[in-house]
Amino acid sequence: MSDPELQARKLGELMCAVTEQVLWQPAAARVKDRAAGSTLLCRVGSGQATYHRFDPQHKRHQITYGLRMILAKHTPDTASGWLSSREIDSRGYFGGEQSTLNLLAHTCCHEFAHLLQHSAGQRYRGSVHNRFFYNILDELHQDGHAEATREALEKQAGAYRIPLSSTPFQLPELVLQPSHWQVSDAVVFGSGIREVHGEIVRVNRKTCTVNGTGKFRGQRYRVPLSMLQRTH
């Protein structure tokens, strides 16, 4: 299996399976106590967008792992700038060690933390990556669920002979270079109640012009490169 996109899709399918087996199954009863009949659907998307969404009509949580996101987390140059890499570095997840395996395992935990955050009623428009979210994410790493996710992902990739490197790498500070960003990239900047989501519409020498999305639609921002992060 030498096709990088096919390998990435297979890894995405394994991320879905591991999320359901390692993270969802132990938490399902608690989630269903809050909203009876709740279910989880995990899928692999074709782009870079990686997110949790809840369908209140069908009481269905959906987690999407973007194919382009998975591909990007295979090399230091393209892994730099993603929120997951920042979290591993700043919060010391997996000992602060960056690798493709750690980044993808942490991405599973990040999205599942959004599911638990939503279930607890602590996700608000304009305040997604808030202290409640990071309390949940920290707990997933502290109580062993993150390590179990990492181990399961590594084991299943090995069983299916899908390349998944655990070799640590150093991330360059490419987030400060204009060439690292492209028009249509989904980004986030700020934190807490000041966290803004948007899409890049122009890349400048030291800043990017960002159109707000969601709650911030209709707003335009000029954001220093150092403040930008890709979503997840």
SERO-825850 format. One record per residue (C-alpha): residue in three letters; x, y, z. Coordinates in Angstrom, 1 decimal, always signed. Layout:
+------+--------+--------+--------+
: rest :      x :      y :      z :
+------+--------+--------+--------+
:  ALA :      X :      Y :      Z :
...
+------+--------+--------+--------+
//
This chain:
+------+--------+--------+--------+
: rest :      x :      y :      z :
+------+--------+--------+--------+
:  MET :   +0.0 :   +0.0 :   +0.0 :
:  SER :   +2.2 :   +2.8 :   -1.3 :
:  ASP :   -0.5 :   +5.4 :   -2.2 :
:  PRO :   -0.2 :   +8.1 :   +0.5 :
:  GLU :   -3.9 :   +9.1 :   +0.2 :
:  LEU :   -5.0 :   +5.5 :   +0.5 :
:  GLN :   -2.8 :   +5.0 :   +3.5 :
:  ALA :   -4.2 :   +8.2 :   +5.1 :
:  ARG :   -7.7 :   +7.1 :   +4.5 :
:  LYS :   -7.0 :   +3.7 :   +6.1 :
:  LEU :   -5.5 :   +5.5 :   +9.1 :
:  GLY :   -8.6 :   +7.7 :   +9.3 :
:  GLU :  -10.7 :   +4.6 :   +9.4 :
:  LEU :   -8.6 :   +3.2 :  +12.2 :
:  MET :   -8.9 :   +6.6 :  +14.1 :
:  CYS :  -12.7 :   +6.2 :  +13.8 :
:  ALA :  -12.5 :   +2.6 :  +15.1 :
:  VAL :  -10.2 :   +3.5 :  +18.0 :
:  THR :  -12.4 :   +6.5 :  +18.9 :
:  GLU :  -15.4 :   +4.3 :  +19.1 :
:  GLN :  -13.7 :   +1.4 :  +21.0 :
:  VAL :  -11.4 :   +3.2 :  +23.4 :
:  LEU :  -13.1 :   +6.6 :  +24.0 :
:  TRP :  -16.8 :   +6.2 :  +23.2 :
:  GLN :  -17.6 :   +2.9 :  +24.8 :
:  PRO :  -16.5 :   +3.8 :  +28.3 :
:  ALA :  -18.3 :   +7.1 :  +28.1 :
:  ALA :  -21.5 :   +6.2 :  +26.2 :
:  ALA :  -23.6 :   +5.5 :  +29.3 :
:  ARG :  -22.7 :   +8.8 :  +30.8 :
:  VAL :  -23.5 :  +10.7 :  +27.6 :
:  LYS :  -26.8 :   +8.8 :  +27.2 :
:  ASP :  -27.8 :   +9.8 :  +30.7 :
:  ARG :  -27.7 :  +13.4 :  +29.6 :
:  ALA :  -29.4 :  +12.7 :  +26.2 :
:  ALA :  -31.1 :   +9.4 :  +25.9 :
:  GLY :  -30.5 :   +7.6 :  +22.7 :
:  SER :  -27.3 :   +9.4 :  +21.8 :
:  THR :  -25.1 :   +7.7 :  +19.2 :
:  LEU :  -21.7 :   +8.4 :  +17.7 :
:  LEU :  -20.8 :   +8.3 :  +14.0 :
:  CYS :  -17.1 :   +8.7 :  +13.0 :
:  ARG :  -16.2 :   +9.3 :   +9.4 :
:  VAL :  -13.2 :  +10.3 :   +7.2 :
:  GLY :  -13.7 :  +13.5 :   +5.3 :
:  SER :  -12.0 :  +14.4 :   +2.0 :
:  GLY :  -10.5 :  +17.8 :   +3.0 :
:  GLN :   -8.6 :  +19.1 :   +6.0 :
:  ALA :  -11.6 :  +19.9 :   +8.1 :
:  THR :  -11.6 :  +17.9 :  +11.4 :
:  TYR :  -14.5 :  +18.5 :  +13.8 :
:  HIS :  -17.2 :  +17.3 :  +16.1 :
:  ARG :  -20.8 :  +18.1 :  +15.3 :
:  PHE :  -24.1 :  +17.2 :  +17.1 :
:  ASP :  -27.4 :  +16.6 :  +15.3 :
:  PRO :  -30.1 :  +17.3 :  +18.0 :
:  GLN :  -32.9 :  +15.8 :  +15.8 :
:  HIS :  -31.3 :  +12.4 :  +15.7 :
:  LYS :  -29.3 :  +12.8 :  +18.9 :
:  ARG :  -26.2 :  +11.9 :  +16.9 :
:  HIS :  -22.7 :  +13.0 :  +17.6 :
:  GLN :  -20.5 :  +13.0 :  +14.5 :
:  ILE :  -16.7 :  +13.2 :  +14.4 :
:  THR :  -15.0 :  +13.8 :  +11.1 :
:  TYR :  -11.3 :  +13.3 :  +10.6 :
:  GLY :  -10.0 :  +15.2 :   +7.5 :
:  LEU :   -7.9 :  +13.2 :   +5.0 :
:  ARG :   -5.7 :  +16.3 :   +4.4 :
:  MET :   -5.2 :  +16.7 :   +8.1 :
:  ILE :   -4.0 :  +13.2 :   +8.4 :
:  LEU :   -1.6 :  +13.6 :   +5.5 :
:  ALA :   -0.3 :  +16.9 :   +7.0 :
:  LYS :   +0.7 :  +15.3 :  +10.3 :
:  HIS :   +3.2 :  +13.0 :   +8.6 :
:  THR :   +6.0 :  +15.5 :   +8.2 :
:  PRO :   +7.3 :  +18.3 :  +10.5 :
:  ASP :   +6.9 :  +21.0 :   +7.9 :
:  THR :   +3.2 :  +20.4 :   +7.4 :
:  ALA :   +2.4 :  +19.3 :  +11.0 :
:  SER :   +3.6 :  +22.7 :  +12.3 :
:  GLY :   +0.8 :  +25.2 :  +12.9 :
:  TRP :   -2.0 :  +22.7 :  +13.8 :
:  LEU :   -3.6 :  +23.2 :  +17.1 :
:  SER :   -2.9 :  +19.6 :  +18.1 :
:  SER :   +0.8 :  +20.2 :  +17.8 :
:  ARG :   +0.6 :  +23.3 :  +19.9 :
:  GLU :   -1.3 :  +21.5 :  +22.6 :
:  ILE :   +1.2 :  +18.6 :  +22.7 :
:  ASP :   +4.0 :  +21.2 :  +23.1 :
:  SER :   +2.4 :  +23.6 :  +25.5 :
:  ARG :   +0.5 :  +21.2 :  +27.7 :
:  GLY :   +3.0 :  +18.4 :  +27.7 :
:  TYR :   +0.8 :  +15.7 :  +26.3 :
:  PHE :   +2.7 :  +12.5 :  +25.5 :
:  GLY :   +5.7 :  +14.0 :  +27.2 :
:  GLY :   +5.6 :  +16.9 :  +24.8 :
:  GLU :   +6.9 :  +14.5 :  +22.1 :
:  GLN :   +5.8 :  +15.2 :  +18.5 :
:  SER :   +5.3 :  +12.3 :  +16.1 :
:  THR :   +2.8 :  +11.2 :  +13.6 :
:  LEU :   +1.4 :   +8.6 :  +16.0 :
:  ASN :   +1.2 :  +11.1 :  +18.9 :
:  LEU :   -0.5 :  +13.8 :  +16.7 :
:  LEU :   -3.1 :  +11.5 :  +15.3 :
:  ALA :   -3.9 :   +9.9 :  +18.7 :
:  HIS :   -4.2 :  +13.3 :  +20.3 :
:  THR :   -6.5 :  +14.4 :  +17.5 :
:  CYS :   -8.8 :  +11.6 :  +18.4 :
:  CYS :   -8.8 :  +12.8 :  +22.1 :
:  HIS :   -9.2 :  +16.4 :  +21.0 :
:  GLU :  -12.4 :  +15.7 :  +19.0 :
:  PHE :  -13.8 :  +13.4 :  +21.7 :
:  ALA :  -13.2 :  +16.1 :  +24.3 :
:  HIS :  -15.5 :  +18.3 :  +22.2 :
:  LEU :  -18.1 :  +15.6 :  +22.3 :
:  LEU :  -17.9 :  +15.4 :  +26.1 :
:  GLN :  -17.8 :  +19.2 :  +26.3 :
:  HIS :  -21.0 :  +19.4 :  +24.3 :
:  SER :  -22.7 :  +16.6 :  +26.3 :
:  ALA :  -21.9 :  +18.5 :  +29.5 :
:  GLY :  -23.4 :  +21.7 :  +28.1 :
:  GLN :  -20.1 :  +23.6 :  +28.3 :
:  ARG :  -19.6 :  +24.4 :  +24.6 :
:  TYR :  -20.7 :  +27.9 :  +23.6 :
:  ARG :  -20.7 :  +29.9 :  +20.4 :
:  GLY :  -17.6 :  +32.0 :  +20.5 :
:  SER :  -16.1 :  +30.0 :  +23.4 :
:  VAL :  -15.2 :  +26.5 :  +22.1 :
:  HIS :  -11.6 :  +25.9 :  +23.3 :
:  ASN :  -12.5 :  +27.2 :  +26.8 :
:  ARG :  -11.3 :  +26.1 :  +30.2 :
:  PHE :  -14.0 :  +23.5 :  +30.4 :
:  PHE :  -12.8 :  +21.9 :  +27.2 :
:  TYR :   -9.2 :  +21.8 :  +28.4 :
:  ASN :  -10.2 :  +20.4 :  +31.7 :
:  ILE :  -11.8 :  +17.5 :  +29.8 :
:  LEU :   -8.8 :  +17.1 :  +27.5 :
:  ASP :   -6.3 :  +17.2 :  +30.4 :
:  GLU :   -8.3 :  +14.5 :  +32.1 :
:  LEU :   -8.3 :  +12.2 :  +29.0 :
:  HIS :   -4.5 :  +12.4 :  +29.1 :
:  GLN :   -4.2 :  +12.0 :  +32.9 :
:  ASP :   -6.6 :   +9.1 :  +33.3 :
:  GLY :   -4.9 :   +6.9 :  +30.7 :
:  HIS :   -7.5 :   +7.2 :  +27.9 :
:  ALA :   -5.1 :   +9.1 :  +25.7 :
:  GLU :   -2.3 :   +6.5 :  +26.1 :
:  ALA :   -4.8 :   +3.7 :  +25.5 :
:  THR :   -5.8 :   +5.5 :  +22.3 :
:  ARG :   -2.2 :   +5.8 :  +21.2 :
:  GLU :   -1.5 :   +2.2 :  +21.9 :
:  ALA :   -4.6 :   +0.9 :  +20.1 :
:  LEU :   -3.9 :   +3.1 :  +17.1 :
:  GLU :   -0.3 :   +1.9 :  +16.9 :
:  LYS :   -1.4 :   -1.8 :  +17.4 :
:  GLN :   -4.1 :   -1.7 :  +14.8 :
:  ALA :   -1.9 :   +0.1 :  +12.2 :
:  GLY :   +0.7 :   -2.6 :  +12.7 :
:  ALA :   -1.8 :   -5.4 :  +12.3 :
:  TYR :   -3.0 :   -3.9 :   +9.0 :
:  ARG :   +0.5 :   -3.0 :   +7.9 :
:  ILE :   -0.3 :   +0.6 :   +7.6 :
:  PRO :   +2.8 :   +2.9 :   +8.1 :
:  LEU :   +2.4 :   +5.0 :  +11.2 :
:  SER :   +5.6 :   +6.4 :  +12.6 :
:  SER :   +6.2 :   +6.9 :  +16.3 :
:  THR :   +9.6 :   +8.5 :  +15.6 :
:  PRO :   +9.8 :  +11.9 :  +17.3 :
:  PHE :  +10.4 :  +15.0 :  +15.1 :
:  GLN :  +11.1 :  +18.6 :  +15.7 :
:  LEU :   +8.5 :  +21.1 :  +14.4 :
:  PRO :  +10.0 :  +24.2 :  +12.6 :
:  GLU :   +8.5 :  +27.6 :  +13.3 :
:  LEU :   +6.9 :  +27.7 :   +9.9 :
:  VAL :   +3.8 :  +29.3 :  +11.4 :
:  LEU :   +5.7 :  +32.6 :  +11.2 :
:  GLN :   +6.2 :  +32.3 :   +7.4 :
:  PRO :   +3.6 :  +33.6 :   +5.0 :
:  SER :   +4.1 :  +30.7 :   +2.7 :
:  HIS :   +2.8 :  +28.4 :   +5.4 :
:  TRP :   -0.7 :  +29.8 :   +5.0 :
:  GLN :   -3.0 :  +29.6 :   +2.0 :
:  VAL :   -6.3 :  +31.2 :   +1.0 :
:  SER :   -9.3 :  +29.2 :   +2.3 :
:  ASP :   -7.3 :  +27.7 :   +5.2 :
:  ALA :   -9.7 :  +27.4 :   +8.3 :
:  VAL :   -8.0 :  +29.1 :  +11.3 :
:  VAL :   -8.6 :  +30.1 :  +14.8 :
:  PHE :   -7.0 :  +32.9 :  +16.9 :
:  GLY :   -7.6 :  +34.3 :  +20.4 :
:  SER :   -8.8 :  +32.2 :  +23.3 :
:  GLY :  -11.7 :  +31.7 :  +25.6 :
:  ILE :  -14.6 :  +34.1 :  +25.0 :
:  ARG :  -12.3 :  +36.0 :  +22.6 :
:  GLU :  -11.6 :  +32.9 :  +20.4 :
:  VAL :  -12.4 :  +33.7 :  +16.8 :
:  HIS :  -12.9 :  +31.2 :  +13.9 :
:  GLY :  -12.5 :  +32.2 :  +10.3 :
:  GLU :  -11.1 :  +31.6 :   +6.9 :
:  ILE :   -8.0 :  +33.2 :   +5.3 :
:  VAL :   -8.9 :  +35.4 :   +2.3 :
:  ARG :   -5.5 :  +37.0 :   +1.8 :
:  VAL :   -1.9 :  +36.2 :   +2.8 :
:  ASN :   +0.3 :  +39.2 :   +3.5 :
:  ARG :   +3.9 :  +39.5 :   +4.5 :
:  LYS :   +3.4 :  +39.7 :   +8.3 :
:  THR :   -0.4 :  +39.1 :   +8.6 :
:  CYS :   -3.3 :  +37.3 :   +7.1 :
:  THR :   -6.7 :  +38.8 :   +6.3 :
:  VAL :   -9.4 :  +36.5 :   +7.8 :
:  ASN :  -13.1 :  +36.5 :   +7.2 :
:  GLY :  -15.0 :  +35.4 :  +10.3 :
:  THR :  -17.1 :  +32.2 :  +10.1 :
:  GLY :  -20.0 :  +31.0 :  +12.2 :
:  LYS :  -20.9 :  +33.6 :  +14.9 :
:  PHE :  -18.2 :  +35.9 :  +13.4 :
:  ARG :  -19.5 :  +35.8 :   +9.8 :
:  GLY :  -19.5 :  +39.3 :   +8.3 :
:  GLN :  -16.4 :  +40.4 :  +10.3 :
:  ARG :  -13.0 :  +40.8 :   +8.7 :
:  TYR :   -9.7 :  +40.7 :  +10.7 :
:  ARG :   -6.1 :  +41.4 :  +10.0 :
:  VAL :   -4.2 :  +38.9 :  +12.1 :
:  PRO :   -0.4 :  +38.6 :  +12.8 :
:  LEU :   +1.0 :  +35.2 :  +11.6 :
:  SER :   +2.1 :  +34.3 :  +15.0 :
:  MET :   -1.5 :  +34.3 :  +16.4 :
:  LEU :   -2.9 :  +32.0 :  +13.7 :
:  GLN :   -3.6 :  +28.3 :  +14.3 :
:  ARG :   -5.2 :  +25.8 :  +12.1 :
:  THR :   -8.3 :  +24.3 :  +13.6 :
:  HIS :   -7.4 :  +21.0 :  +15.1 :
+------+--------+--------+--------+
//
